[in-house]
Amino acid sequence: APVYFDWAPDGTELLARVSGRFEYLAIDGSGRETVPATGEFRLGAHVGESVVLGTGCDVGEALALANRQGEIERELLRYTAPMAYVADDTGSRLAVMSRGSPESQELSRIEETDLPIIDAERLFVVETSDGALEEVSRARNIAWFWSPDGRDLLYSTVGAADGFERLQWHV
């Protein structure tokens, strides 16, 4: 526990994180298949025929597209602290945020790379086709959700208003 899952595009199985590993679980109960994954992500997401997985559990690891067997097809970006993300329903974009601030000595462990490295506590959208990255918000982001058609991203931030912290919604 906890258990997180993502429906396969064809609806016949779930990609689930169970007891520290990813598994494909057939909806009809006919079986399960373990996916080798090295990341500390608690959720994988389907992106077309691929899945989104983390390549490791340390600072500087990558968010990547992998095939069904967990083999990395393409790395999309690197992160500096634990990552949270959600894919749109089309599988063409991910909204991603690295949560928490790493120690400076941890940042020094990030290898040189051509991949973008996202800063902690900022919300970004990454295109799964080419890895293009767009910063959406630098505010304290609480939650984010894609619209059903994948065109818009709804996200909430915390801001001060009238002397109180209030949740603010943005599209």
C-alpha positions in Angstrom: 0.0 0.0 0.0 -0.8 2.5 -1.3 -2.0 1.2 -4.6 -2.2 3.5 -7.6 -3.3 2.5 -11.1 -3.8 3.8 -14.7 -6.2 2.2 -17.2 -4.8 0.9 -20.4 -6.1 2.8 -23.5 -8.1 -0.3 -24.6 -9.6 -0.8 -21.1 -8.5 -4.4 -20.8 -5.9 -4.0 -18.0 -4.5 -1.7 -15.4 -1.0 -0.5 -14.9 -0.8 -0.7 -11.1 1.9 0.1 -8.5 1.5 -2.6 -5.9 3.9 -3.4 -3.0 6.7 -1.3 -4.6 6.5 -2.7 -8.1 4.5 -2.0 -11.3 2.3 -4.7 -12.7 -0.2 -5.1 -15.5 -3.4 -6.5 -14.1 -6.0 -8.0 -16.5 -9.5 -6.6 -15.8 -11.0 -10.1 -16.5 -8.8 -11.6 -13.7 -6.8 -13.7 -16.2 -3.4 -12.7 -15.0 -0.8 -10.2 -14.0 2.6 -9.3 -15.5 5.4 -7.5 -13.6 7.0 -4.5 -15.3 10.7 -4.0 -14.4 10.9 -0.4 -13.2 13.7 1.3 -11.3 12.0 4.5 -10.2 10.4 5.4 -6.9 7.2 6.5 -8.7 4.0 5.3 -7.3 2.1 5.8 -10.5 2.8 4.9 -14.1 0.8 6.4 -16.9 0.0 5.1 -20.4 1.1 7.3 -23.2 0.0 5.7 -26.4 1.8 2.3 -26.6 4.4 3.5 -24.0 4.3 4.0 -20.3 5.8 6.9 -18.3 8.2 5.7 -15.6 11.1 7.1 -13.5 14.5 5.7 -14.3 15.7 5.9 -10.7 15.0 7.1 -7.2 17.8 9.6 -6.7 18.3 13.2 -7.5 19.0 13.8 -11.1 17.1 10.7 -12.3 14.9 10.9 -15.4 11.2 10.8 -16.2 11.1 8.5 -19.3 8.9 6.7 -21.8 9.3 3.0 -21.6 7.9 0.0 -23.4 5.7 -2.7 -21.9 8.7 -4.6 -20.6 10.0 -1.5 -18.8 12.8 -0.8 -21.3 13.5 2.9 -21.7 12.6 4.3 -25.1 13.3 7.9 -24.5 14.1 10.1 -21.5 12.1 13.3 -21.3 13.5 15.3 -18.4 15.5 15.2 -15.2 14.2 16.2 -11.8 15.8 17.5 -8.6 13.4 16.1 -6.0 10.5 13.6 -5.9 8.3 13.9 -9.0 4.5 14.1 -9.4 2.9 14.0 -12.8 -0.3 13.4 -14.7 -0.8 12.6 -18.4 -3.6 14.1 -20.5 -6.1 11.7 -22.0 -4.4 11.9 -25.4 -1.0 10.8 -24.1 0.6 13.8 -25.8 1.4 15.9 -22.7 2.4 15.5 -19.1 1.9 18.0 -16.4 4.9 17.5 -14.0 6.2 19.0 -10.8 9.2 18.1 -8.7 8.2 18.4 -5.0 10.6 19.6 -2.3 14.0 21.2 -2.5 17.1 19.1 -2.6 20.3 19.8 -0.7 23.0 21.6 -2.7 25.3 18.6 -2.5 22.5 16.5 -4.1 22.3 18.9 -7.0 26.0 18.5 -7.6 25.3 14.8 -8.4 23.3 15.6 -11.5 25.2 14.4 -14.5 25.7 16.6 -17.5 22.8 16.0 -19.9 21.0 17.5 -22.8 17.7 16.9 -21.1 16.0 19.7 -19.3 16.3 19.7 -15.5 13.2 21.0 -13.8 13.4 23.0 -10.6 11.5 22.0 -7.5 8.1 23.4 -6.8 7.4 24.6 -10.4 4.7 23.2 -12.6 5.7 22.3 -16.2 4.0 20.7 -19.2 6.2 18.4 -21.3 5.3 17.1 -24.8 5.8 13.4 -25.0 6.6 13.4 -28.7 9.7 15.6 -28.5 10.3 16.5 -24.9 9.4 20.2 -25.4 9.0 21.8 -22.0 6.8 24.8 -20.9 6.7 26.3 -17.5 3.2 26.9 -16.3 3.5 28.2 -12.8 6.1 29.2 -10.1 3.5 29.5 -7.4 2.8 26.9 -4.6 1.0 24.4 -6.7 -1.4 22.0 -4.9 -3.1 20.0 -7.6 -3.5 19.8 -11.4 -5.9 18.1 -13.7 -6.3 17.8 -17.5 -9.6 18.6 -19.2 -11.3 15.6 -20.8 -10.1 16.7 -24.3 -6.5 17.3 -23.1 -6.5 20.9 -24.3 -6.6 22.7 -20.9 -4.8 22.2 -17.6 -6.7 23.1 -14.4 -4.3 23.8 -11.5 -4.6 25.2 -8.0 -2.2 27.4 -6.1 -2.1 28.8 -2.6 -2.0 32.5 -2.2 -2.6 35.2 0.4 -5.9 37.1 0.2 -7.4 39.3 2.9 -4.7 38.0 5.4 -5.7 34.4 4.8 -4.1 31.7 2.6 -6.6 30.8 -0.1 -6.8 28.2 -2.8 -6.8 29.8 -6.2 -7.8 27.9 -9.4 -6.3 28.6 -12.8 -6.7 27.3 -16.4 
